[in-house]
């Protein structure tokens, strides 16, 4: 069963701001990994974030990080940030358990 994907306004703006080639790569990764198996953690691609209530997961796409939550059959993409900005984003917007 495919999951529905919802981008927050911040994530949509971040995706739109990416260079075209990178934007295409990120869209493809979101479609492949988050549409069908968003909870399937792997060593490098999808990671369940510990100690945080929100966001629950992180998808790695090269130098870009996609932070998202899962509610029932909906994947809520909260942010799309560069690797260098990920820690700062998590400290500012992440909600601890």
C-alpha angles and dihedrals in degrees: 000000000000120000122232114243121218122182120206114230089253092052092047091051092047092050092049091050093056119100111267097253093048091044089055092049092049093047091050093049091048091051095046100042106027101037095062112014111017093155097050100111120202135182096262114005110048122026130183106225114230124216093019129104090192129055097029099186144025127209116201117213108174107289093349127088123205114200117199147162130215121221114178104304096342126097109205110201105208103178144359109203140162116262090246091057098041098091092048091048091051093049091050102040106018115107113217121225 
